[in-house]
Amino acid sequence: MKNWTEEALENSLKKIERNIEGIGEHFPHVAYDGIYNDQGPYFWVSGFWPGLLWLLYEETGKKEALKLSRKLEEDLDEVLDGFMTVHHDAGFMWLPSAVIDYKLTGNEASRVRGLKAASHLAGRFNPAGCFIRAWNDEVKPDSQGWTIIDSMMNLSLLFWASREYKDPRFRHIAAAHADTVLRHFIRPDNTLAHIVSFDPETGEKMENLGGQGQDGNSAWARGQAWAIYGMAIAYRETGKESYLNACKNVAAYFLSHLREDKAPVWDFRAAKDSRWALDTSASACAASGLLELYSLMEDGPDRDFYYEQALAVLKGLYDSYFDHRQESQSMIQMGTVHFPAGKNINVPIIYGDFFFTEALIKLKHKTNIF
């Protein structure tokens, strides 16, 4: 008899396989009535559907998954080579598409794509403030001094490129950005801002901004999750204890503020009249980050604690939020993209599905996408 983790992974992989035909050569973001939209290749989530296909390929060897994921990877060339719209989320776009293709198959064209993306990302580094700039003016006017917590997840691309290209510059940029997050994002109570604004000329910190959180003093749930996973990655790549401690501290806050069903409110400091909005994608990402942390620790009670917490979060998501309907393309319901802007509230989100599936696979063996 299967245990629930085996059942959950089996159902997730079946859904991905069905979506090969249902979603096909599109780039989904959010689902309504169980059907994903097509956001197009330029939006920052465009790597997650290829990433899900690579997870399916890694687990089952399905050639259809490899074929479609590589076609999607090729479709992203217009974004990569167009350059003008590439921003801080180059990791989210090309780690789950080109870089994992190269890691699993040795495809040289994928290696080149990954190195191009890493070069674009490294080129966004502001040496005065030691941060990777977020967005472009076309998206966020006058944002030359903005950087965001999401970029902790994009640092994997730089660490990979540093090893692959045998060039420490990429690693130095990644570590410098992570150090800036330690100094300027994480508060004494282990909450953090979504956006920090710097003077782009002097590098002086100006203020915290709310972004997708409630305000500059908020505790946006997905931002907390990005920090957990991102700091685990930074520790994995550098061995710096300060990153490990930050990961543990932010995780402690996140875990202690979850609801009983392990789904967070969209912002842990949200006003009472907005606490009906949840963000299960934050739980899925945090669970995968906790398992990353678990894999990096020595045997002992602390290590076991992170495994057990990740397992509890995943079980809560599967028991309460997994969409079992055959006709539904989505997996995890009740994610929230941007509550302050009123965008996509309490809906399935493609990266929620990705991190949920990735975490389930980590229960079996290591994965190497992020």
N, C-alpha and C positions, 0 to 999 in steps of 0.2 A: 504493500500500500504506500502511495506517495505521501510524503509529508507536505506541508503547505508551501514550503519554499520551492520544492520541485514542481508542484502544481502551478504555482504562480509563474515560474519561469516558462514552463511549457505553454501556458495560456498566453503569455506575452510573446513568445516566439511564434506561436500560431497566428497571432494577430498581425505581427510584422509580415509574415509570409502572405497572409490574405491581402495585406495592404500593397503588396508588390503590384497587383492589378488595380486595386482601388485608388491608391494615391499615385502610383506610377512615377512619371518623370515630372514631378512637381515639388515644390518646396513648402511644406505645410508649417503652420504656426499654431493656430487655435482651432478647436472643433466646436461646432454647434449642431445639436441633435446627433452627435456622434460622428459627424463628417468633417474632416479637416479642410480648411481653406487652402488656397495656393497664394503664398506671400511673395513668390518670385525669388530669383537667385540673389538679389542685392541686399535683402534683409538679413540681419545678423544671425537668425536662427537657421540659415540655409544648410548648415552642416549636420543638423541633428537627424534628419531623415536618412541621409547617407550613413550616418553613424549607427542608426538602428539596423540598417541593412548589413553593415559590417559585423555588428554583434550577432545577427542571425547567421551570417556566413561563418563566423568564427566558431559558433556552437554546432552548426549543422552541415556546413560545407555546401549549402545550396548555391548552385552556379547562377541561378536567376538573381539572387541577391547581389552577388559580385558584379554581374553584368549591369544591373540598374544603378548600383552605387557608383560604378565607374563612369557611367553616362552622366549622372548628376555632377560628379566631380569635373568632368569635361565642360559641362554647362556653366560651372562656376568660373571658367577661364575668362569669360567676358568681364566679370567683376575684377578678378585678379589683375588682368592685363589692362583693364580700363583705368585702374589706379585711383581715380579721383574720389570714389566712394568707399574705398577701403579705410577702415578706422581701427579702433582699439580691439574690436572683436574678431580680428583675423584668426586668433586661436580657435574660437568657437566655430568658425567657418571651415578651416582647413585641417585642424587636428582630426575631427571625426570623418573627414573625407580623404584628402590626399595623403596626410601623414600616416594614418592607419593603413591605407592601401599599400604604401611603401613598406611599412613594418611587416605586414602579413604576406605580401606577394613579391616584394623587391622591385616593384614597377618604378623604373627610373624617372619617367615623366612625373610621377606623383612626388618623388623626392624633390625634383626641381620646383614643383608647385609649392611644396611646403617651405622650401628655402626662400622662395620669392616672398611668400606671405610673412615669414619671419623677418625678412629684410624690411618690408613695409612697416611691420610692427615696431621694430627697433628704431626706424626712422622717426617715430612719433615721440621718442624720448626727449624730455626737456631737461638738459643738464643743470640748469639753474635751480630747479625745484626737485630734481631727481624723481620725475614721474612720467608715466606714459599718458599722453594727452588722450582724452575721450572725444569721440565724435569728430565731425568737421563742421565748419561754419554753415554749410548748407542744411545740416540737421539741427545744430544748436548754435545760433549766431553768437559771436563774441565768447566762445567757449575755449579760447586758446589756453587758458590756465586751469581747465577742468580735468579732473581725473576721477575715476569711479572704482568702487570696490569690485565690480564685475571683472576688472582686468587681472585680478589675482588668478582667475581661471585661465587667462590667456598666456600667462607666463610659461606654461608648459611648452608652448611653441618655441620660445626663445631658448629654454634649457635644451630642448631636443636639437635645435639648430646649432647650438654651441658644440654639442658632442658630434653631430653629423658633419659639421663644417670644420671641426677642430679649431674653433675660433672663440676665445673666451669672452669677446666683447658682448655677445648675446647674453651670456650668463651674468656678466657684470651688470648689464642693464636690468635684467630680471630681478636680481638681488637688490639693486638700488631702489627699484620700484617697491619691492616688498618691504624694505626698510622704511620707506616713506609711509607705507600703510601702517606699520607699527607705530611710527611717531605721530601721525596726524589723523588717522582714521579711528583707531580703537581707543575708546574712552576707558577711564578707570573701572567702570562697572561692566566692561566687556561688551558693550553695545558699540555700534559704529554707524557712521554716516554713509549714505549712498554716494553722494558727490562731495568732494572737497575742491574748493576753488583757490588757486594760487595766482599770484602776480606772475605772468609768464615771462617777464623780463628779469625780475629779481629773484624769483622762486619763493618769495615770502607767502606763507599761508594767509588767505583772506578770510574764508568762512566755510562752514558746512552748509550744504544745500540739501533740501528734501529729496528731490528727484522722484523716484517711485515710492519713497517712504512718505510718511505723513508730513514731516518738516525736517529742519536741520538737526533737531535733537531726537529724532525718532529712532526706532530699532526695526527697520524694514526686514521682514523675515527672510526673504531670499538673499538679501545682502549679507545677513548673518551666515547663511548657508554657503554663499560664495567664499566667505572668509574662512570657514571651517575647512572646506575642500582645498582652497587655494593655499592656505598656510601649511596644510599637510603636504601638498606638492612641493612648496618651497623648502620645507624641512627634508623631504625625500631627496631633493636635488642638491642641497647644500650641507645638510647635517647641522645647521645652526639651531641651537637650543631655543633661541628667542622665537623662532617660528613655531617650534613644537609647543612652547608654552602658550603662545597666542592662540594656536589651534585649540588646545585644551580649554583655555579660558572662555573663548567665544562659544565653544561647544557646550560648556557648562551652562552658560546663559540660555542658549537655544533650547537645550533639553529641559531645563527647569521651567520654561514658559510655554511648553506645548500643551495643547488640550488633552483630555483623557484619551481621545482617539488618535493622538499623535499628529494631528494636522494643526499647523499654526494659523493664527489670525494673520492677515496679510502684513500687518505691522504690529509688533508686540506692544507698542505704545499707542495703538490706534484709539481714537475717541470711541466712546461707548456706542454711539449710533452708527459706527461703521464696522463693528466687530463681527458682523454677519458675513463679511467677505473673508475667505480663507485663501491660503496659498499652498496647496499640496506639492507643487513643484519644488518649493523650498525644502520640504521634508524629504523628498526623493533625492535632491542634491546633497542634503546634509547626511543622509544615510550612506550614500556612496563615499562621501568625504570621511565619515567615521570609520568606514571599512578600510579606506586608504590609511588613516591614522593607525588603526589596529594592525595593519600589515607591517608598519614601520617600527612597532614597539617590541620590546623584549617580553618574553613570557612573564605573566604575573597578573595579579588582580586588576590593575589598571587597564591592561590590554584586554582582558576579558570583559571589563565594564563597557568599553567602546563597541565591542562585538555585540554584546547583549542589547545595548541601546539601539544600535543600527538595526538589529533583528526586530526589536519591538516596533520601531518606526515603520519598517517595511511591512510588518504584519498588520499594523494599523491601516496603512494605505491599502493593502490588499483586501482586508476584511470590510472596510467601510467605503472605499472610493474606486475600486477596480470595476470597470464597465465590462461585464461578461457577455453582453449582447453580440451575437455573431455578426449582425449588420453594422455594428459600430466600429469605426476605425480607431477610436481613441482608447486609451487604457485608464489613466488616472484622472478622475474628475475633480472639480473644485480647485483649480488653480487660478491665480489672479495675476494679470500682466502689469497693470498700471492703474491702481485705484484712484489716485488723485486726479488723473485725466479721464476717469470713467471708461477706460479701455479694457475690454475682455476680462470681466469679473466673474469668478466662480465657473470657469470653463476648463476643459482639458487643454493642456499646452504640450507641444511636442517635446520640449526639453524635460518636462515632468515624466513623460513616458520613457525618454532616453535614460535619465538617471535612475529611474526605478528598475529598468531592465539591466542596466550596467551593474547596479548594486546586487541584484539577484545573481548575476554571473560571478561577481566577486565572492559570493558565498561558496562558490565551487572552486574558483581559481583566479589568479591575477589577470586583470585586463590591462591594456597599455594604450588606451586612447588619450586620456588626460594625464 
